[in-house]
Amino acid sequence: MFCKNCGIELTNDIKYCPECGAKINIDASAFPFY
């Protein structure tokens, strides 16, 4: 997953980007269904 504000790669368990501080919205559409 990547930050939509600054583009760095993020882990799936954070709520805010460590680089720019943007709030990370994790929703079901971010993950593919298998």
PyMOL Python script that loads the backbone (N, CA, C, O; Angstrom):
from pymol import cmd

cmd.read_pdbstr("""\
ATOM      1  N   MET A   1       0.855  -1.172   0.000  1.00  0.00           N
ATOM      2  CA  MET A   1       0.000   0.000   0.000  1.00  0.00           C
ATOM      3  C   MET A   1       0.901   1.236   0.000  1.00  0.00           C
ATOM      4  O   MET A   1       1.985   1.236   0.582  1.00  0.00           O
ATOM      5  N   PHE A   2       0.422   2.287  -0.669  1.00  0.00           N
ATOM      6  CA  PHE A   2       1.195   3.516  -0.783  1.00  0.00           C
ATOM      7  C   PHE A   2       0.377   4.705  -0.299  1.00  0.00           C
ATOM      8  O   PHE A   2      -0.848   4.719  -0.416  1.00  0.00           O
ATOM      9  N   CYS A   3       1.062   5.693   0.240  1.00  0.00           N
ATOM     10  CA  CYS A   3       0.413   6.926   0.679  1.00  0.00           C
ATOM     11  C   CYS A   3      -0.100   7.679  -0.541  1.00  0.00           C
ATOM     12  O   CYS A   3       0.647   7.895  -1.496  1.00  0.00           O
ATOM     13  N   LYS A   4      -1.367   8.079  -0.517  1.00  0.00           N
ATOM     14  CA  LYS A   4      -1.945   8.814  -1.638  1.00  0.00           C
ATOM     15  C   LYS A   4      -1.459  10.256  -1.682  1.00  0.00           C
ATOM     16  O   LYS A   4      -1.609  10.933  -2.699  1.00  0.00           O
ATOM     17  N   ASN A   5      -0.878  10.726  -0.582  1.00  0.00           N
ATOM     18  CA  ASN A   5      -0.405  12.107  -0.533  1.00  0.00           C
ATOM     19  C   ASN A   5       1.039  12.239  -1.030  1.00  0.00           C
ATOM     20  O   ASN A   5       1.330  13.088  -1.872  1.00  0.00           O
ATOM     21  N   CYS A   6       1.943  11.399  -0.507  1.00  0.00           N
ATOM     22  CA  CYS A   6       3.357  11.553  -0.862  1.00  0.00           C
ATOM     23  C   CYS A   6       3.928  10.386  -1.654  1.00  0.00           C
ATOM     24  O   CYS A   6       5.002  10.511  -2.242  1.00  0.00           O
ATOM     25  N   GLY A   7       3.225   9.242  -1.680  1.00  0.00           N
ATOM     26  CA  GLY A   7       3.625   8.135  -2.535  1.00  0.00           C
ATOM     27  C   GLY A   7       4.579   7.117  -1.945  1.00  0.00           C
ATOM     28  O   GLY A   7       4.978   6.185  -2.643  1.00  0.00           O
ATOM     29  N   ILE A   8       4.964   7.262  -0.668  1.00  0.00           N
ATOM     30  CA  ILE A   8       5.875   6.265  -0.108  1.00  0.00           C
ATOM     31  C   ILE A   8       5.123   4.982   0.220  1.00  0.00           C
ATOM     32  O   ILE A   8       3.907   4.991   0.415  1.00  0.00           O
ATOM     33  N   GLU A   9       5.866   3.876   0.279  1.00  0.00           N
ATOM     34  CA  GLU A   9       5.253   2.594   0.601  1.00  0.00           C
ATOM     35  C   GLU A   9       4.977   2.519   2.096  1.00  0.00           C
ATOM     36  O   GLU A   9       5.800   2.933   2.913  1.00  0.00           O
ATOM     37  N   LEU A  10       3.813   1.989   2.442  1.00  0.00           N
ATOM     38  CA  LEU A  10       3.380   1.917   3.831  1.00  0.00           C
ATOM     39  C   LEU A  10       3.100   0.480   4.232  1.00  0.00           C
ATOM     40  O   LEU A  10       2.835  -0.376   3.388  1.00  0.00           O
ATOM     41  N   THR A  11       3.163   0.227   5.541  1.00  0.00           N
ATOM     42  CA  THR A  11       2.706  -1.058   6.053  1.00  0.00           C
ATOM     43  C   THR A  11       1.196  -0.978   6.242  1.00  0.00           C
ATOM     44  O   THR A  11       0.631   0.115   6.269  1.00  0.00           O
ATOM     45  N   ASN A  12       0.550  -2.115   6.373  1.00  0.00           N
ATOM     46  CA  ASN A  12      -0.912  -2.148   6.444  1.00  0.00           C
ATOM     47  C   ASN A  12      -1.473  -1.839   7.822  1.00  0.00           C
ATOM     48  O   ASN A  12      -2.691  -1.764   7.981  1.00  0.00           O
ATOM     49  N   ASP A  13      -0.622  -1.658   8.816  1.00  0.00           N
ATOM     50  CA  ASP A  13      -1.116  -1.507  10.183  1.00  0.00           C
ATOM     51  C   ASP A  13      -0.964  -0.096  10.748  1.00  0.00           C
ATOM     52  O   ASP A  13      -1.071   0.092  11.959  1.00  0.00           O
ATOM     53  N   ILE A  14      -0.716   0.898   9.894  1.00  0.00           N
ATOM     54  CA  ILE A  14      -0.570   2.261  10.394  1.00  0.00           C
ATOM     55  C   ILE A  14      -1.770   3.112  10.015  1.00  0.00           C
ATOM     56  O   ILE A  14      -2.471   2.809   9.049  1.00  0.00           O
ATOM     57  N   LYS A  15      -2.005   4.168  10.767  1.00  0.00           N
ATOM     58  CA  LYS A  15      -3.142   5.048  10.516  1.00  0.00           C
ATOM     59  C   LYS A  15      -2.716   6.385   9.917  1.00  0.00           C
ATOM     60  O   LYS A  15      -3.526   7.082   9.305  1.00  0.00           O
ATOM     61  N   TYR A  16      -1.437   6.743  10.094  1.00  0.00           N
ATOM     62  CA  TYR A  16      -0.914   8.001   9.556  1.00  0.00           C
ATOM     63  C   TYR A  16       0.413   7.743   8.862  1.00  0.00           C
ATOM     64  O   TYR A  16       1.209   6.922   9.317  1.00  0.00           O
ATOM     65  N   CYS A  17       0.648   8.437   7.772  1.00  0.00           N
ATOM     66  CA  CYS A  17       1.899   8.302   7.029  1.00  0.00           C
ATOM     67  C   CYS A  17       3.050   8.870   7.856  1.00  0.00           C
ATOM     68  O   CYS A  17       2.962  10.005   8.325  1.00  0.00           O
ATOM     69  N   PRO A  18       4.128   8.104   8.047  1.00  0.00           N
ATOM     70  CA  PRO A  18       5.257   8.602   8.831  1.00  0.00           C
ATOM     71  C   PRO A  18       6.051   9.688   8.095  1.00  0.00           C
ATOM     72  O   PRO A  18       6.798  10.436   8.727  1.00  0.00           O
ATOM     73  N   GLU A  19       5.903   9.781   6.795  1.00  0.00           N
ATOM     74  CA  GLU A  19       6.649  10.762   6.000  1.00  0.00           C
ATOM     75  C   GLU A  19       5.962  12.118   5.953  1.00  0.00           C
ATOM     76  O   GLU A  19       6.596  13.147   6.185  1.00  0.00           O
ATOM     77  N   CYS A  20       4.659  12.124   5.651  1.00  0.00           N
ATOM     78  CA  CYS A  20       3.958  13.404   5.469  1.00  0.00           C
ATOM     79  C   CYS A  20       2.856  13.646   6.496  1.00  0.00           C
ATOM     80  O   CYS A  20       2.333  14.757   6.589  1.00  0.00           O
ATOM     81  N   GLY A  21       2.493  12.613   7.272  1.00  0.00           N
ATOM     82  CA  GLY A  21       1.487  12.785   8.308  1.00  0.00           C
ATOM     83  C   GLY A  21       0.048  12.655   7.840  1.00  0.00           C
ATOM     84  O   GLY A  21      -0.881  12.880   8.617  1.00  0.00           O
ATOM     85  N   ALA A  22      -0.146  12.293   6.575  1.00  0.00           N
ATOM     86  CA  ALA A  22      -1.500  12.153   6.048  1.00  0.00           C
ATOM     87  C   ALA A  22      -2.215  10.978   6.695  1.00  0.00           C
ATOM     88  O   ALA A  22      -1.601   9.951   6.983  1.00  0.00           O
ATOM     89  N   LYS A  23      -3.511  11.130   6.921  1.00  0.00           N
ATOM     90  CA  LYS A  23      -4.308  10.038   7.475  1.00  0.00           C
ATOM     91  C   LYS A  23      -4.464   8.958   6.410  1.00  0.00           C
ATOM     92  O   LYS A  23      -4.780   9.254   5.257  1.00  0.00           O
ATOM     93  N   ILE A  24      -4.242   7.721   6.798  1.00  0.00           N
ATOM     94  CA  ILE A  24      -4.341   6.595   5.882  1.00  0.00           C
ATOM     95  C   ILE A  24      -5.689   5.926   6.081  1.00  0.00           C
ATOM     96  O   ILE A  24      -5.988   5.423   7.163  1.00  0.00           O
ATOM     97  N   ASN A  25      -6.495   5.923   5.039  1.00  0.00           N
ATOM     98  CA  ASN A  25      -7.803   5.273   5.090  1.00  0.00           C
ATOM     99  C   ASN A  25      -7.669   3.870   4.526  1.00  0.00           C
ATOM    100  O   ASN A  25      -7.410   3.688   3.336  1.00  0.00           O
ATOM    101  N   ILE A  26      -7.845   2.888   5.384  1.00  0.00           N
ATOM    102  CA  ILE A  26      -7.786   1.499   4.942  1.00  0.00           C
ATOM    103  C   ILE A  26      -9.214   1.005   4.793  1.00  0.00           C
ATOM    104  O   ILE A  26      -9.955   0.906   5.771  1.00  0.00           O
ATOM    105  N   ASP A  27      -9.589   0.700   3.568  1.00  0.00           N
ATOM    106  CA  ASP A  27     -10.928   0.174   3.336  1.00  0.00           C
ATOM    107  C   ASP A  27     -10.832  -1.126   2.545  1.00  0.00           C
ATOM    108  O   ASP A  27      -9.754  -1.492   2.076  1.00  0.00           O
ATOM    109  N   ALA A  28     -11.934  -1.807   2.401  1.00  0.00           N
ATOM    110  CA  ALA A  28     -11.949  -3.112   1.748  1.00  0.00           C
ATOM    111  C   ALA A  28     -11.543  -3.019   0.283  1.00  0.00           C
ATOM    112  O   ALA A  28     -11.023  -3.990  -0.267  1.00  0.00           O
ATOM    113  N   SER A  29     -11.765  -1.888  -0.356  1.00  0.00           N
ATOM    114  CA  SER A  29     -11.423  -1.761  -1.770  1.00  0.00           C
ATOM    115  C   SER A  29      -9.916  -1.689  -1.995  1.00  0.00           C
ATOM    116  O   SER A  29      -9.461  -1.827  -3.130  1.00  0.00           O
ATOM    117  N   ALA A  30      -9.145  -1.477  -0.952  1.00  0.00           N
ATOM    118  CA  ALA A  30      -7.694  -1.405  -1.084  1.00  0.00           C
ATOM    119  C   ALA A  30      -7.063  -2.783  -1.215  1.00  0.00           C
ATOM    120  O   ALA A  30      -5.902  -2.895  -1.608  1.00  0.00           O
ATOM    121  N   PHE A  31      -7.804  -3.826  -0.893  1.00  0.00           N
ATOM    122  CA  PHE A  31      -7.272  -5.171  -0.923  1.00  0.00           C
ATOM    123  C   PHE A  31      -8.023  -6.022  -1.943  1.00  0.00           C
ATOM    124  O   PHE A  31      -9.254  -6.015  -1.972  1.00  0.00           O
ATOM    125  N   PRO A  32      -7.293  -6.749  -2.772  1.00  0.00           N
ATOM    126  CA  PRO A  32      -7.975  -7.604  -3.759  1.00  0.00           C
ATOM    127  C   PRO A  32      -8.641  -8.804  -3.090  1.00  0.00           C
ATOM    128  O   PRO A  32      -8.194  -9.278  -2.045  1.00  0.00           O
ATOM    129  N   PHE A  33      -9.696  -9.274  -3.696  1.00  0.00           N
ATOM    130  CA  PHE A  33     -10.388 -10.456  -3.185  1.00  0.00           C
ATOM    131  C   PHE A  33      -9.849 -11.691  -3.885  1.00  0.00           C
ATOM    132  O   PHE A  33      -9.789 -11.732  -5.114  1.00  0.00           O
ATOM    133  N   TYR A  34      -9.457 -12.698  -3.115  1.00  0.00           N
ATOM    134  CA  TYR A  34      -8.959 -13.943  -3.680  1.00  0.00           C
ATOM    135  C   TYR A  34      -9.811 -15.086  -3.217  1.00  0.00           C
ATOM    136  O   TYR A  34      -9.557 -16.233  -3.584  1.00  0.00           O
TER     137      TYR A  34
END
""", "prot")
cmd.dss("prot")
cmd.show_as("cartoon", "prot")
cmd.util.cbc("prot")
cmd.orient("prot")
